[in-house]
Amino acid sequence: MKKTILLLLAILLIVPSAFTQKIVLGTVDYSYKVIGEGADQMAGMMPNKMVIKYGKNGLSSKMEGGMMAASMGKTVVNGETGDVFMIKESEKVLYVMSKEEIKAEADKVGETDVKSFDDTKTIMGYKCKKYTQSITMQGQTVEQTLWATDELKTPDYESEAFRGMAGQGGLNFDIDGFPMLIEIGLPMANLTLQLEVSNIDFGKIPAKEFEKPKGYTEKPFSEMSPF
C-alpha cells in the first residue's frame, strides 16, 4: 500500500502540458472508492480522501479519515530547499529522504508508454479524456486509467526533489492535463482503487505548509513504514 500511495503522488507530480491552461495552485480533494470482490472490508481501512496542496514551489499530500490515514502521515516536497520528507504527527517524527536517495529516485523517472483514447466524461464540469498505462513494480503489473482535463495543469515543478518523489512511484505520466479521476488495479486483491476530485480550492497555500515542523525527530526515509 505504501508503494500505491507514492505512485498516486507521482501521477499528481508530473503531468506536463503544451497548452495554455489554468495552473492548479491551491487545494485538491480526491475521494476514495474501492470496487470489486471484498471491497466493503477494504473500504473500512482506506482513507476517506486524499488532500493535495499545490504551492508555487512546494507540494504536500495527506490522507484523511479511515484506519489508514493516521499511519500514512503527510508527504511534503519543498522545491526551495530540495527537501522531501514524510511527517508522522502521532510519532513526532520526520522521515527525510537524503540527497543521494532523491537523486537515485529522480534518475528512475523516464519515458513512459501512455495510451490515449477518444472516450470522454465530465467531472465537476471539466471535460476529461481517457488515458491508460501498465507499469510493473516489485514484479507486479499494475493497470491504471486516468481521466484528465486539458483545462487545468499542475505547476511546472522542475526541482530534482519533485522528480525524486515521482521516481518513488515508478512512473511519469506524459499527459496533457490534470487528472480528475484515477483508477488503479490492485492485482493481489482483485480490486480497483478509484480517486476522484471532489473539490478544488484555488486559495493560496502559505509557504509554511512545505517547511519542516519544529520539535520533530528526523529519521531516514528508508525507515518509514505506513503501518
N, C-alpha and C positions, 0 to 999 in steps of 0.2 A: 504493500500500500504506500510505503514511503516513496518508492520509485514512481508510482502512479501520480501522486501529488506533485512531485517535482516535474514530471512530464507535462502536467497541466500548466504549471507555471512557465515551462519552456514555450509552450504554444502561445501563451499570452505575452511573452517577452519579445519574440521575433516574428513579426508578421509585416514585412516591408511592403510598400506600395509605390507605384509610379504615378498615381493620380493625386489631384488636389482634393483633400478630404479634411473633415473636421478631426483634429487631434484630440484623443481622449485624455484629458488632464483632469483627474478627479477620482471618484469612487465608483466602482462597478461591482454589483452584487450578482453572483451566479448561484441559482438554486440547484440543489442536488436531487436526483431521482435515480433509483435503481430499478431496472427492468429485467425480468427473467425468472427462472425457477429459484425459489428461495429468496426472492427479492425482499419480502417482508422482514425476514430475520436480518438480512444485511442492512436494510434501511435503518433499523434501530441503532446501528453502530455509526452510520455515516453522519457527517455534519449536515445541518440544515442548509447552509450556504457557505460559499467562499467569497470573501470580500477582498478585492484588489484595489489598492490605492496607487494611482499613477501620478507621479510628480514629474517636473521637467527633467530632473536627472536622478530620480530615485523611484523605487517600486517596493511595495510591501504586499504580502498575501497572508490572510488569516482565515482559518475555519471558525465557524460559529455554530453552536448547537450540536446535539448528539454526543454520544460517548467518546468519539474520537477527537473532537475539537480541542479539548484541553491538552491532550497529549501531543498534538501536532505542533502547537506553538505558532509563532508568526515568523515568516521568512522575509528578510529585508535585503535589498540590493541598493547600495549607495554609490552612484556613479561619480560623485565628487571625491570621495575618499578611496574608492575602489574596494570597499568592504562588502562582503557577503556573509550574512550570519542568520541564525535562527534564534528567536527569543522564546525561552520557556519560562513564562511568568511564574508558574507554580513552583519551579525549582530555583528561580532567580539565577538562571544560567544563560549565557550566550554561547552558542555553538558556532565558532568562527572558521570560515574557510581560509587556509593560508594562501599566500600569493602563488605558491607552487601549485596548490590544488586548483585555484582559479584558472591559472594558465593551462594546466593539463586538461581541465574540463572544457575550456574555451576552444582548445585545439580539436575537440571532438565534433564541433559544430561544422557541418559541411553541407554539400548539396544534397537535396532530397528529391524523391520521385513523388510529386504530388499530382493527383489526377483531378481535373475539374469537370463538372457536369452542367447540363443546361437546366437541371432541376432548381427551382427556387421556392422559397417560402418567406412569409413576412413575420418578423419577430419584433415586437414593440414598435411597430410602424416602419421598421427598416427592412427593405427587400434584401434577402440573403441568397447567396449562391452556394451550391454544394461542392465540397472538396473531400477527397478521401486519401488515406495513406496507410500503409502497413509498415511497422517497424519491428525489429527484434531486440529484446532486452533480456539479458540473462538467459538466453536460449529459448525465450518465448516470443511468439509473434503476436503483436497487438494490433488490432484493426481499429482505425479511427475515422470518424466522419465529422467534418466541420461545416457549419452553415455560417458564412461570413458576409457582412455587408460592405460594399465599397464606398459607403457614405462616411465611414469612420476609419480611423487608423490609430495605432499606438504611437507614442512618441518615438523619435529616431534614437533609440538607445544604442550607442556605439562603443561604450566603455567595455573593456575586457571583463569587468565584473559581471555585466549582464550576459555576455557570451558564456562566461563560466557557469552561471546558473542554468542557462539554456542547455549547456552541454550535460549537466546533471540529468536532464530529462531525456537526452539522447536523440534530439531531432531539432530541425529548423524548418518551420513552415514558410515556404516562399509563396504566399498568397496575397492577393490584392484586397485587403480589407481587414475588418475587425471581427473575430469570431463571436457570434451571438449564441450559438448552440454548439456544444462539443459532445460527441458520443464516442465512448471508448469501450471496446470489448474487453472483458475480463475473462480470458480463456480458461483459467483454472476453476472459475466459479460458474462458467456458462451464463454470465450476466453482462449487462450493458450499463455503464455509468453515464448518465446524462447531466451536463451542466448547462443551464440556460440563463441568459441575462434576464434578471427580474427588475433591475433598477440601475440607472446611470445618473450620477450627480456630478455635474461639471464644476463643482466648487473647488477652489484652490486647496491643495494639500500643503500644510506647513512643513518646512524643512526638517523640523524636529522628528517627524514621523520616521525618517530614514536614518536617524542617529542612534548610536548605542546608548541604551539607558544606563544611568549611573547606579552603582551599587550591586551590579551583577558579576558573578564569577565567569570568566572566559574559559572555554574548553575547546579542543579541536572539533571541527565539524564531523570528522570521521567517527567520533564517539556518540554522536546524536542518534537516538532511537525514537521512532514515532510512538512507541507504546511503553 
